[in-house]
Amino acid sequence: MQFLSTSSAADAGTSLTLSIPEAPEGGWRQTHLGRLLGHALRRFDARVLALMASDVQVPLALSNLAAKAQVGAAHIHITRHLAIGGSRLTDLAASAGMSKQAMGDLVDQCEAWGLVTREPDPHDKRARQVVFTSSGLLWLEAFRKAVARAESEFSQSVGRDVATVVALGLEAYAGGYGG
């Protein structure tokens, strides 16, 4: 392993030498757990969207948007986090770990696509709730089926035992996340 040395003038002419291991090509920066998790998440989400795009129960306009990669992982946040009975925008944003403004932009797009609508909050007439439309509920069901199929494909790809260990490990690891 090679080391890079750097010197800097510290206090009153004293020098500090810092040794940083030089990463070989394709080393730890390319294969660390966070990077692998990111790649796996993007692959999983892409597969889910592809399955949703080909689901005959999904309204054609939404299917076309998904097929043309107009619907992305960010839009899936609404699918993952919107309560069946509706959610306030603030609660939806907090659940997805997004700013209220960013979630508002996503809700605007999803509303234009007919996935969701804004309705008066039954508990506070001053507030509004984001709720699934009938097309949005079809989209949600397609999402459920696509996730189940993508999980099954993952299990077939790596083996059932490995898939179980991965799921348990990720569940334990994510359980410590406060977001």
MODELLER restraints for C-alpha pairs under 7 A, 6 or more apart:
rsr = mdl.restraints
at = mdl.atoms
rsr.add(forms.Gaussian(group=physical.xy_distance, feature=features.Distance(at['CA:1:A'], at['CA:21:A']), mean=6.85, stdev=0.5))
rsr.add(forms.Gaussian(group=physical.xy_distance, feature=features.Distance(at['CA:1:A'], at['CA:22:A']), mean=6.99, stdev=0.5))
rsr.add(forms.Gaussian(group=physical.xy_distance, feature=features.Distance(at['CA:2:A'], at['CA:21:A']), mean=6.02, stdev=0.5))
rsr.add(forms.Gaussian(group=physical.xy_distance, feature=features.Distance(at['CA:2:A'], at['CA:22:A']), mean=5.50, stdev=0.5))
rsr.add(forms.Gaussian(group=physical.xy_distance, feature=features.Distance(at['CA:3:A'], at['CA:19:A']), mean=5.86, stdev=0.5))
rsr.add(forms.Gaussian(group=physical.xy_distance, feature=features.Distance(at['CA:3:A'], at['CA:20:A']), mean=5.51, stdev=0.5))
rsr.add(forms.Gaussian(group=physical.xy_distance, feature=features.Distance(at['CA:3:A'], at['CA:21:A']), mean=4.51, stdev=0.5))
rsr.add(forms.Gaussian(group=physical.xy_distance, feature=features.Distance(at['CA:3:A'], at['CA:22:A']), mean=5.39, stdev=0.5))
rsr.add(forms.Gaussian(group=physical.xy_distance, feature=features.Distance(at['CA:4:A'], at['CA:19:A']), mean=5.61, stdev=0.5))
rsr.add(forms.Gaussian(group=physical.xy_distance, feature=features.Distance(at['CA:4:A'], at['CA:20:A']), mean=5.35, stdev=0.5))
rsr.add(forms.Gaussian(group=physical.xy_distance, feature=features.Distance(at['CA:4:A'], at['CA:21:A']), mean=6.37, stdev=0.5))
rsr.add(forms.Gaussian(group=physical.xy_distance, feature=features.Distance(at['CA:4:A'], at['CA:22:A']), mean=6.36, stdev=0.5))
rsr.add(forms.Gaussian(group=physical.xy_distance, feature=features.Distance(at['CA:5:A'], at['CA:17:A']), mean=6.26, stdev=0.5))
rsr.add(forms.Gaussian(group=physical.xy_distance, feature=features.Distance(at['CA:5:A'], at['CA:18:A']), mean=5.60, stdev=0.5))
rsr.add(forms.Gaussian(group=physical.xy_distance, feature=features.Distance(at['CA:5:A'], at['CA:19:A']), mean=4.82, stdev=0.5))
rsr.add(forms.Gaussian(group=physical.xy_distance, feature=features.Distance(at['CA:5:A'], at['CA:20:A']), mean=6.72, stdev=0.5))
rsr.add(forms.Gaussian(group=physical.xy_distance, feature=features.Distance(at['CA:6:A'], at['CA:17:A']), mean=5.54, stdev=0.5))
rsr.add(forms.Gaussian(group=physical.xy_distance, feature=features.Distance(at['CA:6:A'], at['CA:18:A']), mean=5.51, stdev=0.5))
rsr.add(forms.Gaussian(group=physical.xy_distance, feature=features.Distance(at['CA:6:A'], at['CA:19:A']), mean=6.95, stdev=0.5))
rsr.add(forms.Gaussian(group=physical.xy_distance, feature=features.Distance(at['CA:7:A'], at['CA:15:A']), mean=6.04, stdev=0.5))
rsr.add(forms.Gaussian(group=physical.xy_distance, feature=features.Distance(at['CA:7:A'], at['CA:16:A']), mean=5.35, stdev=0.5))
rsr.add(forms.Gaussian(group=physical.xy_distance, feature=features.Distance(at['CA:7:A'], at['CA:17:A']), mean=4.75, stdev=0.5))
rsr.add(forms.Gaussian(group=physical.xy_distance, feature=features.Distance(at['CA:7:A'], at['CA:18:A']), mean=6.79, stdev=0.5))
rsr.add(forms.Gaussian(group=physical.xy_distance, feature=features.Distance(at['CA:8:A'], at['CA:15:A']), mean=5.54, stdev=0.5))
rsr.add(forms.Gaussian(group=physical.xy_distance, feature=features.Distance(at['CA:8:A'], at['CA:16:A']), mean=5.70, stdev=0.5))
rsr.add(forms.Gaussian(group=physical.xy_distance, feature=features.Distance(at['CA:9:A'], at['CA:15:A']), mean=4.95, stdev=0.5))
rsr.add(forms.Gaussian(group=physical.xy_distance, feature=features.Distance(at['CA:9:A'], at['CA:16:A']), mean=6.94, stdev=0.5))
rsr.add(forms.Gaussian(group=physical.xy_distance, feature=features.Distance(at['CA:10:A'], at['CA:16:A']), mean=6.67, stdev=0.5))
rsr.add(forms.Gaussian(group=physical.xy_distance, feature=features.Distance(at['CA:44:A'], at['CA:150:A']), mean=6.82, stdev=0.5))
rsr.add(forms.Gaussian(group=physical.xy_distance, feature=features.Distance(at['CA:45:A'], at['CA:73:A']), mean=6.39, stdev=0.5))
rsr.add(forms.Gaussian(group=physical.xy_distance, feature=features.Distance(at['CA:47:A'], at['CA:150:A']), mean=6.61, stdev=0.5))
rsr.add(forms.Gaussian(group=physical.xy_distance, feature=features.Distance(at['CA:48:A'], at['CA:146:A']), mean=5.10, stdev=0.5))
rsr.add(forms.Gaussian(group=physical.xy_distance, feature=features.Distance(at['CA:48:A'], at['CA:147:A']), mean=5.87, stdev=0.5))
rsr.add(forms.Gaussian(group=physical.xy_distance, feature=features.Distance(at['CA:48:A'], at['CA:150:A']), mean=6.33, stdev=0.5))
rsr.add(forms.Gaussian(group=physical.xy_distance, feature=features.Distance(at['CA:49:A'], at['CA:66:A']), mean=6.13, stdev=0.5))
rsr.add(forms.Gaussian(group=physical.xy_distance, feature=features.Distance(at['CA:50:A'], at['CA:67:A']), mean=6.54, stdev=0.5))
rsr.add(forms.Gaussian(group=physical.xy_distance, feature=features.Distance(at['CA:51:A'], at['CA:146:A']), mean=5.53, stdev=0.5))
rsr.add(forms.Gaussian(group=physical.xy_distance, feature=features.Distance(at['CA:52:A'], at['CA:63:A']), mean=6.85, stdev=0.5))
rsr.add(forms.Gaussian(group=physical.xy_distance, feature=features.Distance(at['CA:52:A'], at['CA:142:A']), mean=5.65, stdev=0.5))
rsr.add(forms.Gaussian(group=physical.xy_distance, feature=features.Distance(at['CA:52:A'], at['CA:143:A']), mean=6.33, stdev=0.5))
rsr.add(forms.Gaussian(group=physical.xy_distance, feature=features.Distance(at['CA:52:A'], at['CA:146:A']), mean=6.12, stdev=0.5))
rsr.add(forms.Gaussian(group=physical.xy_distance, feature=features.Distance(at['CA:53:A'], at['CA:63:A']), mean=4.30, stdev=0.5))
rsr.add(forms.Gaussian(group=physical.xy_distance, feature=features.Distance(at['CA:53:A'], at['CA:64:A']), mean=6.64, stdev=0.5))
rsr.add(forms.Gaussian(group=physical.xy_distance, feature=features.Distance(at['CA:53:A'], at['CA:66:A']), mean=5.16, stdev=0.5))
rsr.add(forms.Gaussian(group=physical.xy_distance, feature=features.Distance(at['CA:53:A'], at['CA:67:A']), mean=5.20, stdev=0.5))
rsr.add(forms.Gaussian(group=physical.xy_distance, feature=features.Distance(at['CA:54:A'], at['CA:63:A']), mean=6.76, stdev=0.5))
rsr.add(forms.Gaussian(group=physical.xy_distance, feature=features.Distance(at['CA:55:A'], at['CA:142:A']), mean=6.60, stdev=0.5))
rsr.add(forms.Gaussian(group=physical.xy_distance, feature=features.Distance(at['CA:57:A'], at['CA:138:A']), mean=6.52, stdev=0.5))
rsr.add(forms.Gaussian(group=physical.xy_distance, feature=features.Distance(at['CA:58:A'], at['CA:138:A']), mean=5.86, stdev=0.5))
rsr.add(forms.Gaussian(group=physical.xy_distance, feature=features.Distance(at['CA:58:A'], at['CA:139:A']), mean=5.64, stdev=0.5))
rsr.add(forms.Gaussian(group=physical.xy_distance, feature=features.Distance(at['CA:58:A'], at['CA:142:A']), mean=6.63, stdev=0.5))
rsr.add(forms.Gaussian(group=physical.xy_distance, feature=features.Distance(at['CA:59:A'], at['CA:135:A']), mean=6.56, stdev=0.5))
rsr.add(forms.Gaussian(group=physical.xy_distance, feature=features.Distance(at['CA:65:A'], at['CA:71:A']), mean=5.89, stdev=0.5))
rsr.add(forms.Gaussian(group=physical.xy_distance, feature=features.Distance(at['CA:75:A'], at['CA:106:A']), mean=6.37, stdev=0.5))
rsr.add(forms.Gaussian(group=physical.xy_distance, feature=features.Distance(at['CA:77:A'], at['CA:96:A']), mean=5.99, stdev=0.5))
rsr.add(forms.Gaussian(group=physical.xy_distance, feature=features.Distance(at['CA:79:A'], at['CA:140:A']), mean=6.23, stdev=0.5))
rsr.add(forms.Gaussian(group=physical.xy_distance, feature=features.Distance(at['CA:81:A'], at['CA:92:A']), mean=6.28, stdev=0.5))
rsr.add(forms.Gaussian(group=physical.xy_distance, feature=features.Distance(at['CA:81:A'], at['CA:95:A']), mean=6.21, stdev=0.5))
rsr.add(forms.Gaussian(group=physical.xy_distance, feature=features.Distance(at['CA:81:A'], at['CA:96:A']), mean=6.19, stdev=0.5))
rsr.add(forms.Gaussian(group=physical.xy_distance, feature=features.Distance(at['CA:82:A'], at['CA:92:A']), mean=6.13, stdev=0.5))
rsr.add(forms.Gaussian(group=physical.xy_distance, feature=features.Distance(at['CA:85:A'], at['CA:131:A']), mean=6.61, stdev=0.5))
rsr.add(forms.Gaussian(group=physical.xy_distance, feature=features.Distance(at['CA:86:A'], at['CA:129:A']), mean=5.80, stdev=0.5))
rsr.add(forms.Gaussian(group=physical.xy_distance, feature=features.Distance(at['CA:86:A'], at['CA:130:A']), mean=5.32, stdev=0.5))
rsr.add(forms.Gaussian(group=physical.xy_distance, feature=features.Distance(at['CA:86:A'], at['CA:131:A']), mean=4.26, stdev=0.5))
rsr.add(forms.Gaussian(group=physical.xy_distance, feature=features.Distance(at['CA:87:A'], at['CA:129:A']), mean=5.19, stdev=0.5))
rsr.add(forms.Gaussian(group=physical.xy_distance, feature=features.Distance(at['CA:87:A'], at['CA:130:A']), mean=5.35, stdev=0.5))
rsr.add(forms.Gaussian(group=physical.xy_distance, feature=features.Distance(at['CA:87:A'], at['CA:131:A']), mean=6.71, stdev=0.5))
rsr.add(forms.Gaussian(group=physical.xy_distance, feature=features.Distance(at['CA:88:A'], at['CA:128:A']), mean=6.32, stdev=0.5))
rsr.add(forms.Gaussian(group=physical.xy_distance, feature=features.Distance(at['CA:88:A'], at['CA:129:A']), mean=4.52, stdev=0.5))
rsr.add(forms.Gaussian(group=physical.xy_distance, feature=features.Distance(at['CA:88:A'], at['CA:130:A']), mean=5.99, stdev=0.5))
rsr.add(forms.Gaussian(group=physical.xy_distance, feature=features.Distance(at['CA:89:A'], at['CA:100:A']), mean=6.76, stdev=0.5))
rsr.add(forms.Gaussian(group=physical.xy_distance, feature=features.Distance(at['CA:89:A'], at['CA:104:A']), mean=6.92, stdev=0.5))
rsr.add(forms.Gaussian(group=physical.xy_distance, feature=features.Distance(at['CA:89:A'], at['CA:129:A']), mean=6.72, stdev=0.5))
rsr.add(forms.Gaussian(group=physical.xy_distance, feature=features.Distance(at['CA:89:A'], at['CA:130:A']), mean=6.57, stdev=0.5))
rsr.add(forms.Gaussian(group=physical.xy_distance, feature=features.Distance(at['CA:90:A'], at['CA:100:A']), mean=5.80, stdev=0.5))
rsr.add(forms.Gaussian(group=physical.xy_distance, feature=features.Distance(at['CA:93:A'], at['CA:99:A']), mean=5.86, stdev=0.5))
rsr.add(forms.Gaussian(group=physical.xy_distance, feature=features.Distance(at['CA:93:A'], at['CA:100:A']), mean=5.34, stdev=0.5))
rsr.add(forms.Gaussian(group=physical.xy_distance, feature=features.Distance(at['CA:93:A'], at['CA:103:A']), mean=5.52, stdev=0.5))
rsr.add(forms.Gaussian(group=physical.xy_distance, feature=features.Distance(at['CA:97:A'], at['CA:179:A']), mean=6.05, stdev=0.5))
rsr.add(forms.Gaussian(group=physical.xy_distance, feature=features.Distance(at['CA:110:A'], at['CA:116:A']), mean=5.90, stdev=0.5))
rsr.add(forms.Gaussian(group=physical.xy_distance, feature=features.Distance(at['CA:111:A'], at['CA:117:A']), mean=5.43, stdev=0.5))
rsr.add(forms.Gaussian(group=physical.xy_distance, feature=features.Distance(at['CA:114:A'], at['CA:133:A']), mean=6.75, stdev=0.5))
rsr.add(forms.Gaussian(group=physical.xy_distance, feature=features.Distance(at['CA:114:A'], at['CA:135:A']), mean=6.59, stdev=0.5))
rsr.add(forms.Gaussian(group=physical.xy_distance, feature=features.Distance(at['CA:114:A'], at['CA:136:A']), mean=6.93, stdev=0.5))
rsr.add(forms.Gaussian(group=physical.xy_distance, feature=features.Distance(at['CA:115:A'], at['CA:132:A']), mean=5.96, stdev=0.5))
rsr.add(forms.Gaussian(group=physical.xy_distance, feature=features.Distance(at['CA:115:A'], at['CA:133:A']), mean=5.57, stdev=0.5))
rsr.add(forms.Gaussian(group=physical.xy_distance, feature=features.Distance(at['CA:115:A'], at['CA:135:A']), mean=5.72, stdev=0.5))
rsr.add(forms.Gaussian(group=physical.xy_distance, feature=features.Distance(at['CA:115:A'], at['CA:136:A']), mean=3.97, stdev=0.5))
rsr.add(forms.Gaussian(group=physical.xy_distance, feature=features.Distance(at['CA:116:A'], at['CA:130:A']), mean=6.46, stdev=0.5))
rsr.add(forms.Gaussian(group=physical.xy_distance, feature=features.Distance(at['CA:116:A'], at['CA:131:A']), mean=5.38, stdev=0.5))
rsr.add(forms.Gaussian(group=physical.xy_distance, feature=features.Distance(at['CA:116:A'], at['CA:132:A']), mean=4.34, stdev=0.5))
rsr.add(forms.Gaussian(group=physical.xy_distance, feature=features.Distance(at['CA:116:A'], at['CA:133:A']), mean=5.04, stdev=0.5))
rsr.add(forms.Gaussian(group=physical.xy_distance, feature=features.Distance(at['CA:116:A'], at['CA:136:A']), mean=6.01, stdev=0.5))
rsr.add(forms.Gaussian(group=physical.xy_distance, feature=features.Distance(at['CA:117:A'], at['CA:130:A']), mean=5.71, stdev=0.5))
rsr.add(forms.Gaussian(group=physical.xy_distance, feature=features.Distance(at['CA:117:A'], at['CA:131:A']), mean=5.52, stdev=0.5))
rsr.add(forms.Gaussian(group=physical.xy_distance, feature=features.Distance(at['CA:117:A'], at['CA:132:A']), mean=6.43, stdev=0.5))
rsr.add(forms.Gaussian(group=physical.xy_distance, feature=features.Distance(at['CA:117:A'], at['CA:133:A']), mean=6.36, stdev=0.5))
rsr.add(forms.Gaussian(group=physical.xy_distance, feature=features.Distance(at['CA:118:A'], at['CA:128:A']), mean=6.14, stdev=0.5))
rsr.add(forms.Gaussian(group=physical.xy_distance, feature=features.Distance(at['CA:118:A'], at['CA:129:A']), mean=5.44, stdev=0.5))
rsr.add(forms.Gaussian(group=physical.xy_distance, feature=features.Distance(at['CA:118:A'], at['CA:130:A']), mean=4.59, stdev=0.5))
rsr.add(forms.Gaussian(group=physical.xy_distance, feature=features.Distance(at['CA:118:A'], at['CA:131:A']), mean=6.26, stdev=0.5))
rsr.add(forms.Gaussian(group=physical.xy_distance, feature=features.Distance(at['CA:119:A'], at['CA:128:A']), mean=5.39, stdev=0.5))
rsr.add(forms.Gaussian(group=physical.xy_distance, feature=features.Distance(at['CA:119:A'], at['CA:129:A']), mean=5.28, stdev=0.5))
rsr.add(forms.Gaussian(group=physical.xy_distance, feature=features.Distance(at['CA:119:A'], at['CA:130:A']), mean=6.48, stdev=0.5))
rsr.add(forms.Gaussian(group=physical.xy_distance, feature=features.Distance(at['CA:120:A'], at['CA:127:A']), mean=6.19, stdev=0.5))
rsr.add(forms.Gaussian(group=physical.xy_distance, feature=features.Distance(at['CA:120:A'], at['CA:128:A']), mean=4.40, stdev=0.5))
rsr.add(forms.Gaussian(group=physical.xy_distance, feature=features.Distance(at['CA:120:A'], at['CA:129:A']), mean=5.99, stdev=0.5))
rsr.add(forms.Gaussian(group=physical.xy_distance, feature=features.Distance(at['CA:121:A'], at['CA:127:A']), mean=5.42, stdev=0.5))
rsr.add(forms.Gaussian(group=physical.xy_distance, feature=features.Distance(at['CA:121:A'], at['CA:128:A']), mean=4.72, stdev=0.5))
rsr.add(forms.Gaussian(group=physical.xy_distance, feature=features.Distance(at['CA:121:A'], at['CA:129:A']), mean=5.21, stdev=0.5))
rsr.add(forms.Gaussian(group=physical.xy_distance, feature=features.Distance(at['CA:155:A'], at['CA:163:A']), mean=5.13, stdev=0.5))
